[in-house]
Amino acid sequence: MNRDQLALETYRNSFAGPTRLAAGSVTLFDNTLRDGEQTPGVAFTTAEKVAIGRLLAETGIPALEAGFAAVSAEEREAIRAVVDAQTGMTVFSLCRCVEADVAAACACGVEHVTVYTPVSELQLRRRLQGDFTVVQDRIRRVVAAAKSRGLFVRFSCEEAFRTPPERLVSSYLTAKEVGADMLSLPDTVGVATPWAVERCLALLQREVGLPVSVHFHNDLGLSVANALAAMLAGATEVQVCANGLGERAGNTPLEQVALAALYQLDYDFGVNLEKLTELSTLVSKAAGTEPASNQPIFGANVFTHESGAHLHGLLQSPACYEPFPPPLVGREHRFVLGKHSGRAAVRHVLSGWLPEAVRLGGKHVAAPAVAVQQEALFEQVKLEWVAVDFGGVRVERCRQFGGPWLGLELIRTLGLDEFLKRKLPQGQEQIPWALMALVLVLARLCGPSSELHLAEHGYEELVGAGPIIGCALTRDIALSLLAVPCSWWLTGAAFAYFDGRALRRRRARLREQLPSALITIAGALQAGRTVEQSLELAGDSLLPPLGEELGQTCRELALGVSLDEALLGLRDRCAVEELDIAVCGLTMHDRLGGDLVGFFRSTAELSTARDNVRQELWAASAAPLDDAADPGAVGVAVPARHGDQAARRRRH
């Protein structure tokens, strides 16, 4: 986009002042493949690291840290693969202040390393039980060794912002004396503030005089502010992670720094902004995490508006209520119905897909409606086909931000408008209240604590969740309108809809592989092998992800971790219910004995049966919805009232 399309002056805040940064004076350094991978539960495959590296290069990021070479042989293979991909990017490896780490990095083919060591009093006394003199000697020895190998060395003092200034300067000067090329200033636990960053950088520029790369964590929500302050204070490089991945609260998000610098500092990193959405999607898929709904740039709600006043302003000019044009990063405006929506908002949202005859002009479609007639909500009260009494209905979850819109989207995705025409009593096909009733019921399911959300993020929990509709009045009315067991139907619809998405995800692949693994383990046990040998055999025979997870468990056992601890770690990493059952069986057998072979075979059969049910539900949802709504079409009986504990036990 050119400058006019970016509309920088329109969106910039009035107190930003003139830019003070020369073009090219600050660059971005991506840490997604190393620090981003330290996000709990995230482990990229080699192929994923290469794919992310290539897309980062296409996005315009000049350098990245591919990993921590000393961690494992697999990590070294991944770093080597990123180097061999020849993306044109500068590739770093992280190293402790240990000569063996530097040697491991060299073996991967990198020519740039980040060497780090803790120097704060807290770290030295509590964690390392060492003294500063020993650390200084180690800095001299390791940095000199790295330089003797011809490496570019960026030296980092861990927990810099909780280190006394004189000790910090002394450490960096020691590294400079033996040839360090650049300093890294890390805010390891996210306690820095913009004014502290400015003071620290001024000190380092005055006393040390090497280029400074800054590395911030977001524990107090200040990482982007600190990055911008560092740019203005003379930093030459900002370390970032796509989607803000990283330890605890994450690292400085790449996309947020790029957009904030462009619009508020008038500084262009040269990032291809149109590639940022593709990068975010790829990283989300590989990491198995989605940006929070309110996370800047890529959160689901950041360009979503409910208020009538906001909608009116946005329709006149998007700059009225947005910090930059959404199309810049491949996004678009979205309007939802809610407590604060006016008539114009309702008309605008519904006009895009409802038939002309049933377009409505409601005031508070998504607000709780208690003991009122529909005349209080809708203008078109004299038309016979809307004269339906819905008094007394209360749908609390419709106050949830975005819920009704998600309900509308789900209706369209599943083709439920056609389904309604077939299921409603003859002569009532055009009653808009029937459609809106289903919208409101589905909106209940779209809240972040609802069963529909659980279906996406915890599939096996869905069937055992609480009352599927949550509001008895709404359920009973929906039952009469649809003439089907509504609680079963909604469960099946949510179940099948999200399973279709989940099949491409890691947990779905784990479920697919689990029966084969259990049968292999049972056969090995029957042949007289130990549990440890059986797990190793199953891991060797399977592809990722389950093969990798079993391999990790075997490595832990080889290092002396107890069987119980290793199995619990496997369970927590995989989070698959059938595997949880198998792990419980193993730990109980370890204590009480029993027919372990038979147990594994029956668990494999259970896992296969449950997977078949999922496949049938998905197939049924892809067929005409008349069949999908019929419990007999799938052959699964789900009780109408999901609060029935006995029924829940029977299902499990």
Steps between C-alpha positions, in 0.01 A plus 500: 500500500614854434496775761157626394347154536656460844341830609772545763410857591132410546569223751802642689446644848528878524785497753733262317723783381739488204695183432860484619600169344705472184389239248665165565634600841303228682431143384280215621639171629256210523511265798192288422695180434692518828335713769159464338539123518549534876128575527359222722375214284664621177752285312559569131601222265800551273269545202299762691816690594613507138155610378481779759855609416420523130185701564690734733745561215210574263358736763824699497658400832880505456610272786372229732605269781434146381540328835724401789757258353606345831147378581499177294601332178151568364543871571834503319342327200225763492750788517706341222184464289417871546858591399486268198168651387706800382228757557750785489443571870775518760458193724603501868517230766466573869791387721561502870835642605647153450754402234317175423188699405704708255643183347149355465385816323794484258411140419161623376659730243406831662740791487324712762440422867339662801707419809319566827576477869322616817675778690235623745556438869177300524599263220860457616418429864173309475532310174869461419661527844790683336671837525545782253876449458444147370236630259735767365768238432246281323385791280859564389567136425180414312464820296867475400449136400200593286695778328791261436254290299414801285151545645302823535431526875207678656556497876205505739474556876199303620261701720674824407234728649542348848879522491683794666608748227872479584497119480306509172749742343795298629362179347440658161844664501661164574325350197599798286866467600519148355317584178121496551333665200166596652321518834163344577299675771237253628212581732485136606203522738314792342558766767645779283318826434549740207683756717727230645578382147597853399735539799659159454569553130649843567734339755611220266557735207709728717702233684520206257439636151388182318176460299213385723227245426203509741297203618180559700243278667139603545432408864374851579362571152784741419705313240384706199529830689849400612597407145388839364683678783814300420479597134484867592784455752744358246450122487602356164295179515168391654443130574145380433284187476207440265169515691696601812592140582747436781550412864222597743325809354702478179748714309461822306255423216651552156178625343430752777846656487491522120161677497567720804834618359346569160200697624634665815873548429473529121768231481476224240683175579444391141260226609259365239186570703281290275708194598441551872160328497643199320787489750266524798284219364798273434648558846160447665454171320851378581480610864146376553403835653277780379546870582270610782175651371608846616868471401603797284517452123390136472253447786154401376334806654745781421303619197161391637252765609173480694419857600254683278701822527819323394329331208361831378842664522678212327258504212591866448877450545685193636755731666230611745538188714802305372878560533589400142317362194412130558568404133863593565540164677234307312218569748161665461238667719244282671180619665315299763170535678513562871370694795624831356384450141246744359250447220752602236742237626236227488395597148862509382592161647189311393451660159792312352342156515135498615236494225358843425163403647641428844756776548451636845563829673545402863632712784646242737496161333779368719398659829312290758126511429291428809119501499467708185319454171693507177344841427745648749789370296391525138344771290310279258227396742194524274605231258330174586809287455687672783216504751650228719509542878850442633431654838702376793797371301837577653823413320776616728789398278385737230665771703828330419692716256465367147272209590203579272729557204660161555151354516417649161828375356438149629150496352640595161792259519282202590224595257245524780282752321402227254467254785252730673280519192474122496448455875259778591125425503340570164393860466759633744803482268541876488473578870814702567468429871570135429823599336587746773422240768763275351742792472457573869535137602816466294629827642475339843732230372751743352615656827854423620372276781236327291475147370570614145828654612585182686432304184775688324756506779418186696310266271452209734351730765200591288281199564555521872446875527217665691154573360558552129268796466526637850160669504196273538257749346714549193547126465129424525406764243771383262374143541150602397628698202737235369288195588821304576691417821674835496759427766618193308496683170701797624752270664544303180527812287768657718673164537518436125567859393808543711626148448534581130741777596673295767589215264784713371634566844753325712260350752291347223813336357586370846156340526538338160834345598407392851321167424800378298736600781292322763482181293879509446559546874259216583676266255842588637384441858350167401835403344668556836647848454504753783275804502799722414600278206139488379472879505827530308383249237173690451684832474741364238214363290296821486535828314464835680333624706436191715828337400687811616308514828568134580866555409515793742350279772763231437780757518368621835491142629860450384602809699359351818155658508251267670243319286214685671657842438587422138148372428337802664720724285385309190139540604533875561683563170245310291175586684305218334235332713560143379873540570410624847312171554801300381739692726271447801492128421879482482555682827236290677652178363841611624354503851228233497576262212232355267447407134687788337494343151121464507463851635702649213307304238164612640622861521607479134150375409343783700721757326413358157128500581508861619688606189243323281222694673681826427538405135132406474393829656719692261366303203146559619558873527625503142183316386153665479422648838176304531719192549756681713229601743367147533671304780426178317703614199816487709410221734599688815262567785576819688262573789290812460605628842875509527490572871395138562804358679399138443469565128841665497652195667336271244645704215849481645 
